[in-house]
Amino acid sequence: MNSKTTFISGFILSVLLFCTGLKAQEDTLLTDDIVVVRSFEPTISNAIKLTTEPEIIKPQQQPPAFEYEFLPLSFQSDFTPDTIKAAKIKGEPLSRLYKSYVEGGIGNYLTTYGKVRINNTRSRNGLWGIALDHRAANEGIDATPFSGYSQNAARVHGTRFLKKHEISGSAGFSRDGIHYYGYPKFFFAPQDFNADDIDKDDIRRTYNLLNAKASIQSFHADSNALNYKGNLQYDYLFSGTLSDVNEHRVLAETRFQKYQDKVLTLVDFNIDYNSSTAQTANPDVENNFENLLISLGPAIEANGENYRAFFGVKAFAEHTDETSFRFYPNVHLSYNVYENYIIPYAGVTGGIERNNINQLRMQNPFINPGSELRNENTRYDVYGGIRGAMSSNMSFNVKASYREVADNTFFAGQNLNMFSNPALILPFNSTIDVMYDTLRTTQLTAELTYFDEGKLNATLRADYYGLEPLNLPRAWHLPRFTSTLTARYNLRDRIYATADFFFVGSRDVPSTDITDEPVTSALYTRTLKPYFDANLGIEYKPNKLGLFVRAHNLLAMRYEIWQNHPSQRFNFIFGFSYNLMGD
């Protein structure tokens, strides 16, 4: 069947269906035969899917553009504000200063005490002052020869302030009198006399010291400028009692420093000349010592936000009979771990320290001035520790060090068995000789400080020493443990209290007493007992006039400061203080 035939057949079928429908409207049901031309082929149209997710379309808005026009109009008002006075800022009032100060007192052991200070007050141009000091005791210690002493000193000083410099100078004189009372009990045992038979004039020594010093220092504000300072000092020590002593010392010290790229470069250059002459136990023999020390110390110092580094060397030229040269490191490092609360540090140093009669008698007034003199040579001193703060009022320092010192000074030796006739007793019998040896020392130090400005200041310190002399059997007169506690208290600027506590461990000293512990076939040793000393002072000063009392050795202990030299027991001074010529 062709396409044309198919079309005709379809058309006839459509007409028939239409006709049938018309009849159906008339509620007439007719049945006819339906001829199927071809089989039914059902089809489904393809679905069209949306493959993209919905998106929010953000409308773009243009910000409105505004144009402002300022009209030159002003509002007139009849209101007039009140006038306010200028504010004045008042600083803290300056404390009143006095041009002079006097202190005086008396105590047991027939002790007399005095102090005078005269000086200018605040000045832009400079400072000047006069100082006078006196202290003496005329009563002896029991069971010893006369042990009185006297200390007198006078000093004038002045400082001139310039635009970029400071010039200062001073001159002074001191006169110290002592008595060699250090005779042990066994020295009198076989004799026909006792300690009271020794006349005080026969054992009296007087040291006179003249001192003069001049210095200059620059203060250039520019860190790139060269700053410098220099000191020139002259000391003359002499004694005409018992035996002649004459000592001259000239010391010149200089320092030059300059910053280069935040690094400080500095150079120290010093010259130290000393000449000493002292009579020995033999009146026909004198001990002479002439020595020259020249030192040079270049170094650099760098400081960062949390660290400090110091690197340098020390060079010494020493001339006595011959000239010798020595070099030492000079290094110090520290690091601030946390806001000054923990600062570890370490370093190594060394050098030569001057020894002369004046310095030795300041350490031990009972030395034999005719002893041999040597300078102490610290070959090395290695140290390290931690310092810092526990709070805003409390700081600490813990340190350990190990050093070796050649020609370390030891105070030891008395030739007490040389004389059996009382008429031949010489003051040299009770003097303490000076000995030297190489000493290795291990030192541990712990220190704690409390500071409350204007109220309480206190420091506690303890030191342990491990002592190893190279040749001597003992480290004579040196303790292995010491401890100190010092405190100062201010109560409303009216009551001032001071307290000092000292503990010194046992010390070994040489002896000629055969009843003591033998060290060698001809040498004996005795151990000085440890001692504790407590001092207390209280001053009440409501205005210009004040009253004070100062007590020493509160426990009234009888201990030996030096071999065969016992201390005074409980002693005190009661006195007054007064301020004059206030501004």
Beta strands, then each sheet from edge to edge (+ up, - down):
strand 1: 98-107
strand 2: 111-119
strand 3: 126-137
strand 4: 149-161
strand 5: 165-179
strand 6: 204-218
strand 7: 227-239
strand 8: 245-260
strand 9: 263-279
strand 10: 286-303
strand 11: 307-319
strand 12: 323-335
strand 13: 343-353
strand 14: 376-389
strand 15: 394-411
strand 16: 434-452
strand 17: 456-469
strand 18: 481-491
strand 19: 495-504
strand 20: 507-511
strand 21: 517-518
strand 22: 524-528
strand 23: 531-540
strand 24: 545-552
strand 25: 560-562
strand 26: 565-566
strand 27: 571-582
sheet 1: 1+ 2- 3+ 4- 5+ 6- 7+ 8- 9+ 10- 11+ 12- 13+ 14- 15+ 16- 17+ 18- 19+ 23- 24+ 27- 1+
sheet 2: 20+ 22- 21+
sheet 3: 25+ 26-
end
